[in-house]
Amino acid sequence: MNMTAIGPQALSIMAVTLALTVTAAPVLAKDIKAKQSSSSASAEVAAKKLGGVPDTSSWSANVQHDRKPGIAWRTIGGTVKQIKGDTYMVEDYEGNQVQVYVGNETKHLRQKKVGDTVRAEITRGGFANSIQ
């Protein structure tokens, strides 16, 4: 580019534009970062309210048990601490208490008893699709 072909007015406009870009860039970057962090936090809160992010500490107390098989949500492993009818209280390896509903559709090799170590594939509502 030939600098003599560019007039002094064009050069001053380019200089001002460059100065504004250099000074505004850090401010814009901070603003974008703050918005991302804010939207990320609010997305987590919304997901928890909608059940998208499981909170396993209060999970077993708040959830209605599924009474039929469904899509596997997770696999838990632990020790059977209590059995009340078709509901097993399982303490997982991290010490969390999880209620697991066992029905006629649950695949298992034998009936479990208190103290047995189990591994169960459960639905979001706590129904055991399988228990070993």
Protein Blocks (a to p, Z undefined) as FASTA:
>chain_A
ZZklpcfklmmmmmmmmmmmmmmmmmmmmmmmmmmmmmmmmmmmmmmmnopaccfklmmm
mpccdfbdcddfbdcddddfbdehjaccdddfkopacdddddfklccfbdcdehiacddd
ddfkopafbaZZ
